[in-house]
Amino acid sequence: MNLRLEDTTPIECDKCKGQLFKEVTLIRKASRFVTNMPQDSMVPIPVFACHLCNHVNDEFLPPMLRSDYVEIVEEN
């Protein structure tokens, strides 16, 4: 992909308008019955949180998980 920086737009934190983000990990548990493993498994999902206030913008969550974490996102 040949992308120029001037062809991009900044993303801001929905809560504090900060523009710096850090990668954090959302961890989900997968049942051993679904994975056919002897134990439940942990599934790490990388998301971005605001460096200033730790808020996670809705657009950073996987679409199928947004409704599960709406309260967490709104509390931060």
Secondary structure, DSSP 8 states (H G I E B T S, - for coil): ----GGG------TTT----EEEEEEEEEE-HHHHTSSS-EEEEEEEEEETTT----GGGS-GGGTTTTHHHHHH-
